[in-house]
Every structure is written in structure tokens, then in C-alpha cells.
Amino acid sequence: MALTGTKWGHSSLHPVSVSLEVSSISMWSTSSRLKYISLGVLVLQTTSLVLTMRYSRTLQSDGPRYLASSAVACAELLKIAACMLLVFREHRFSVRALNRVLKEEIISKPLLTLKLAIPSGIYTLQNNLLYVALSNLDAATYQVTYQLKILTTALFSVSMLGKRLGIYQWLSLVVLMTGIALVQWPTEVTLSNKQPDLTAGSQLMGLLAVLVACFSSGFAGVYFEKILKESKQSVWIRNIQLGLFGLIFGLGGVFAYDGERVQENGLFQGYNGVTCTVVALQALGGLVIAAVIKYADNILKGFATSISIILSTLISYFLLEDFDPTSVFFLGAMLVIAATFLYGYESTPAVNPSKV
């Protein structure tokens, strides 16, 4: 009987152990799949946003050009509506459940909600600064300089989240910065075709706007990542809270900086199909970035954004025919791809084969 009991006890524990190991591997595989799906969507969204935003700021029209502050506020409003719809869907389209969740998670937790006022205000400032930069800098200078946000994000991740980056990860950041600089480095053709209306003062304003946006992007992104990973709230609830403050700050910016223009020609002056596309892509970007932060981290988000810049450059060459690739471009592209694989290899958790 003792031998029989030992045999049965051993055979009953073994399948449970194997099942737990298989379950953990399956969960890690699902998480990894979601991470790279969200990164892929972010690449597509960022590429589309860069192309449409650049086109909208250079599009010649008879009437006044649309207000950047108005576009930022509209994007926040659209993001709130999309998140509300997602929460509504999560609770099986129950209005009562939606009201209960919004009351419990937002109204009944004012201190927790107020924490998101900081990153929300910084994000609103950053979005407006990017419009300022695109209006005062040529595309190459803007895109190269804006990649400093990858480095600032890494530094804030180390200082605020206590993350430890290995030597290969630090090396990958340096390689990435070098590759992006080479890809977007202005050639003699772009230098000769610079817009004559870009004065030294406007270029300095654009450069300062990009630099401030880089630091604000790094800090706000890491701060938001910390809040998301320390709480059990739904990511969509967090985005509703973030969007509410963003809408308040955005409307404040509209009437503070463009109040006279709004009184003259209205809040939606200069809006067309391209402008609406930019607003929609901005709103989608907030949701995609939230998913990336939830399933990955901000530094991987920076790599996805960098890859999207390369794609936008390729599209500019094949479709818009306003870019002439050189050997420097191909060298930079290879460095960016190598840096992406280098960072991914360092951050991928190893599976112990003895436990499979």
C-alpha cells in the first residue's frame, strides 16, 4: 500500500507541475505577442501621423490655416470618447455599469485622479510644441533632434523606475542615435532646397521647442508608465483621466494663445479632411502608446518610433518623390535595425530548458 501510495502521489503531482510550466510559457508567449503587436501598430500610426502632419502644415489653402491648439484639444476629446466606448464595451454595453465605474474610479478617487494632471499637462505642452517645431524647422532637423527623447526616456527610466540597463542596451541607444542621425542627415540637395523663409530666429524657436518636447516626452512617458504599473485600474480608465485633464489644458491653450483668432474665424477654422485625419491619428496615438507602455516599456516605444521615421522616409522617396537616398541613408538604416535587435536580445527573458 505504501508503494502504491507513493506511485500515485508522484504521478498526480507531475502533470500539475508540467501544466503550470506550460501555462506560464503560454502566458509569456501571449504577453510577448501583444507587446510586438502594439509596437507594430505604433509604427504604422506614427508613420501616418508624421506624413499627414507634415503635409497639413505645408498645404496651401485660400483661407486661414488650422490652429494647432485646436487640433490638440480635439484629439483629446476624441481620445476620451474612444476610451469611454472601450470601457462601455468591457462592461457589456451597460450604461449603469459604465456610470458606476466612472464614479468609483474617477470621482471617488480625487487624489489618484489628480496624479495624472502632471503627465497630462506635459503631454499637452509637448503636442503643441511639436506643431511649433514643424512650423519653424525643416523636416530633417526636426526628426533628427526629436530622437533625443529616446535618450531622455532611458535616463528617466533609470532614475525614476530604478531600471538597470546593461552595457549592450546602453550601446544600442548610442547606435540607434547614430543611425537615426545618419538616416536624417541633410544632404547637399536638401540644403540647397531649404525654404527661404526660415530665418535664424525661427530656427532657434523650433530647436528650443524640440528640445523641451524631448525632455517633457521622456519625463511624462516614464511617469505615466509608473502610474500604470503600480495600479490595478484599467488602462482605458487611466486614459479617460488623462484625457480630461488634457482637454482642460488644451482648451486653456486655445483661448490663451489663439483667442483672438477663434473669435474672428471660429474654433475649427482651416479644418479639412487632412486636418481631421491628423486629429484622428493623434487620438489613436495616445491609445496605442498606452497599450505599448502597458505591455512593453517607453524605450521600446522609442525604437518603434525610430523605425517609423525610416518608413516615412522610404514612403517620401517612393510615393512623394521628394527624397534621394544615399549610402549614408542605408548605413543609418542598418545601424537602426542592428540597434533594435541588440536591445531586444538583451531584454528578452531566457527560458530554462530544464523546466520545459
Order of alpha helices (4+ residues) and beta strands (2+ residues): alpha-alpha-alpha-alpha-alpha-alpha-alpha-alpha-alpha-alpha-alpha-alpha-alpha-alpha-alpha
